[in-house]
Amino acid sequence: MPEKTAIIQLKHVVGLYTFLLLAWGFYRMLFQLPESLEEFIIKPIIWLAPMVYFLKKEKLPLSSIGITQKNFFPTIYLAIILGAIFSVEGIIVNYLKHGSVEFYANIGESPFFLLIAVSLSTAIVEELVFRGFIFSRLWDIVKSEWGANFMTAVGWVLIHLPIAILDWKFNLGNLLIYAALIFAYSVGASFVFARTKNIFSAIILNFLWQWPIILFR
């Protein structure tokens, strides 16, 4: 990649992430609206609008963020396998935390299909931004998959801490466990995306990963 292109992409990644960290962080501090409203409307606007802006400035195709039909079946296989691993991890963490597997109380009164739709919307938005745009650009810039993976994972943890602190009221111990879990997830999601170059692998994995968080937090 030419040096000028790398510098432009770095500016785009930093600009996008800085905007998300500030805008999403302030939103979490100031508002607490229904989850369906947040995940269907507010989050897509805050997260996707700046990504689309930078994508248009780069004049790159949608395949540059993993929107492609290539490697479709390997995408499904890898995502399901890793999703199953994260599910087992969620059960183990819940058992260590409570001394038993307790999940029924975390579903709440929301209709099951609404929870499915919210989880899918969240997965699409988050993975387009983090795996499709941020990770892929960092990989091009630093020329190291694992270096880009690590940086993406750190950013992923930081962007998800406000909800754990402000909404879920985690104490320090639970916060550290949560940070470790989502860091591990991000590493896994970027690993799968790097193997397939297909954003649907990360979307499927994100969807599967959310349920241990929902059920066992």
C-alpha positions as a printed Julia matrix, in Angstrom:
217×3 Matrix{Float64}:
   0.0     0.0    0.0
   1.4     3.47  -0.86
   2.41    5.52   2.18
  -0.09    8.25   1.34
  -2.96    5.74   1.23
  -1.88    4.24   4.56
  -1.85    7.68   6.18
  -5.32    8.45   4.84
  -6.69    5.14   6.11
  -5.07    5.7    9.51
  -6.73    9.11   9.74
 -10.05    7.53   8.86
  -9.7     4.77  11.47
  -8.64    7.2   14.2
 -11.35    9.67  13.22
 -14.07    7.03  13.18
 -13.03    5.42  16.44
 -12.57    8.75  18.26
 -16.02    9.85  17.15
 -17.58    6.56  18.3
 -15.8     6.6   21.65
 -16.93   10.15  22.4
 -20.41   10.1   20.85
 -21.4     6.65  22.11
 -19.79    7.23  25.5
 -21.64   10.53  25.99
 -24.86    8.95  24.82
 -24.5     6.22  27.45
 -23.81    8.84  30.11
 -26.75   11.08  29.25
 -29.5     8.76  28.06
 -31.02    5.39  28.82
 -33.7     4.7   26.24
 -35.41    1.36  25.44
 -32.91   -1.14  24.07
 -34.9    -1.74  20.88
 -34.87    1.99  20.09
 -31.15    2.19  20.76
 -30.15   -0.84  18.69
 -32.54   -0.33  15.75
 -32.22    3.44  15.3
 -29.74    5.32  17.48
 -26.78    2.94  17.26
 -26.99    2.47  13.47
 -27.04    6.25  13.0
 -24.14    6.97  15.36
 -22.0     4.02  14.24
 -22.74    3.58  10.55
 -23.1     7.17   9.33
 -19.44    8.14   9.92
 -18.25    4.78   8.56
 -20.2     5.32   5.34
 -18.75    8.83   5.12
 -15.17    7.56   5.35
 -15.9     4.65   3.01
 -17.14    7.07   0.36
 -14.03    9.2    0.79
 -11.87    6.13   0.16
 -13.9     5.24  -2.96
 -13.48    1.54  -2.19
 -16.06   -1.19  -2.94
 -18.27   -2.81  -0.32
 -16.05   -5.87  -0.51
 -13.39   -3.8    1.3
 -15.53   -4.09   4.45
 -16.32   -7.75   3.85
 -19.69   -7.47   2.12
 -19.22  -10.32  -0.33
 -20.57  -13.75  -1.24
 -17.12  -15.35  -1.19
 -16.31  -18.08   1.35
 -19.94  -18.25   2.47
 -19.94  -21.83   3.81
 -16.54  -21.6    5.57
 -17.96  -18.42   7.11
 -20.88  -20.31   8.64
 -18.78  -23.25   9.86
 -16.11  -21.15  11.55
 -18.62  -18.81  13.18
 -20.74  -21.66  14.59
 -17.72  -23.52  15.96
 -16.27  -20.47  17.67
 -19.74  -19.36  18.8
 -20.2   -22.71  20.54
 -16.87  -22.22  22.32
 -17.93  -18.78  23.56
 -21.25  -20.22  24.74
 -19.45  -22.8   26.87
 -17.19  -20.05  28.17
 -20.26  -18.02  29.18
 -21.75  -20.97  31.06
 -18.49  -21.6   32.92
 -18.13  -17.94  33.92
 -21.74  -17.84  35.11
 -21.24  -20.98  37.17
 -18.08  -19.6   38.79
 -19.88  -16.33  39.51
 -23.12  -17.73  40.96
 -22.25  -21.3   41.92
 -24.94  -22.44  39.49
 -26.09  -21.72  35.96
 -28.69  -18.96  36.23
 -30.03  -17.46  33.05
 -33.78  -17.24  33.17
 -33.92  -13.86  34.94
 -31.82  -12.04  32.34
 -34.29  -12.4   29.48
 -36.78  -10.11  31.17
 -40.22   -9.47  29.71
 -39.16   -8.69  26.14
 -40.63  -10.98  23.44
 -38.14  -13.62  22.37
 -38.28  -12.67  18.68
 -37.66   -9.03  19.55
 -34.52  -10.05  21.41
 -33.42  -12.01  18.34
 -34.0    -9.01  16.08
 -32.17   -6.65  18.46
 -29.21   -9.04  18.7
 -29.02   -9.33  14.91
 -29.17   -5.57  14.42
 -26.44   -5.08  17.0
 -24.26   -7.71  15.36
 -24.59   -6.16  11.9
 -23.78   -2.63  13.05
 -20.88   -3.53  15.34
 -19.17   -5.92  12.95
 -19.44   -3.69   9.89
 -17.64   -0.99  11.87
 -15.08   -2.99  13.85
 -14.22   -5.96  11.66
 -15.28   -4.61   8.28
 -13.76   -1.16   8.56
 -11.44   -0.74  11.56
  -9.74   -4.15  11.61
  -9.36   -4.43   7.84
  -7.83   -0.94   7.59
  -5.49   -1.5   10.53
  -4.36   -4.76   8.95
  -3.51   -2.91   5.74
  -1.69   -0.2    7.68
   0.43   -2.22  10.13
   0.92   -5.24   7.82
   0.36   -7.6   10.74
  -2.87   -9.5   11.26
  -2.23  -10.07  14.96
  -1.06   -6.51  15.54
  -4.27   -5.21  13.94
  -6.25   -7.81  15.86
  -4.83   -6.68  19.2
  -5.46   -3.0   18.51
  -9.0    -3.72  17.37
  -9.65   -5.79  20.51
  -8.44   -2.98  22.79
 -10.72   -0.54  20.99
 -13.58   -3.02  21.22
 -13.19   -3.32  24.99
 -13.07    0.44  25.52
 -16.2     1.08  23.45
 -18.15   -1.51  25.45
 -17.14   -0.42  28.95
 -19.63    2.46  29.34
 -22.68    0.17  29.29
 -21.08   -2.17  31.84
 -20.22    0.72  34.16
 -23.21    3.02  33.71
 -26.09    0.64  32.92
 -25.16   -2.72  34.42
 -23.31   -1.19  37.41
 -20.57   -3.83  37.4
 -18.15   -3.8   40.29
 -14.43   -3.93  39.55
 -14.21   -7.72  39.61
 -17.12   -8.23  37.25
 -15.85   -5.43  35.04
 -12.47   -7.13  34.65
 -14.13  -10.46  33.82
 -16.39   -8.76  31.29
 -13.43   -6.93  29.72
 -11.52  -10.22  29.4
 -14.53  -11.93  27.79
 -15.15   -9.23  25.21
 -11.43   -8.94  24.46
 -11.33  -12.69  23.77
 -14.42  -12.38  21.6
 -12.91   -9.57  19.53
  -9.74  -11.57  18.94
 -11.86  -14.53  17.81
 -14.09  -12.42  15.56
 -11.14  -10.76  13.85
  -9.45  -14.15  13.46
 -12.52  -15.59  11.72
 -12.93  -12.5    9.55
  -9.27  -12.66   8.55
  -9.73  -16.27   7.41
 -12.89  -15.66   5.35
 -12.75  -11.96   4.34
 -16.53  -12.15   4.69
 -18.24   -9.88   7.21
 -21.07  -12.36   7.69
 -18.67  -14.61   9.6
 -18.19  -11.92  12.23
 -21.9   -11.04  12.23
 -22.93  -14.65  12.88
 -20.3   -14.98  15.59
 -21.39  -11.73  17.23
 -25.0   -12.89  17.23
 -24.07  -16.22  18.81
 -21.74  -14.55  21.31
 -24.36  -12.1   22.57
 -26.58  -14.81  24.0
 -24.1   -16.03  26.62
 -23.7   -12.37  27.61
 -27.49  -11.86  27.76
 -28.27  -15.13  29.5
 -25.34  -15.43  31.85
 -24.36  -11.9   32.84
